[in-house]
């Protein structure tokens, strides 16, 4: 996306400089410069798009999660600073 944006900005800058650099002597001269700038800009933008990498990655293998371990609930007591407290704790092995 950055390359495309930079290419479009470059084309716009070049086209703007071509249009403002030489004042047209006749009304027909501006049309030729516009067509030439369009062709050059299209070639630059098309080349930037064609050479860009795809936005997605390749296929990725994702392993299945392991089966859940057998667990059980056990009442454990702990000291909370004021006294003994009993709470249920999940124990897995």
Buried (B, 14 or more C-beta within 10 A) or exposed (E): EEBEEEBBEBBEEBBEEBBEEEEEEEEEEBEEBEEEBEEBBEEBBEEBEEEEEEEEEEEEEEEEEEEEEEEEEEEEEEEEEEEEEEEEEEEEE
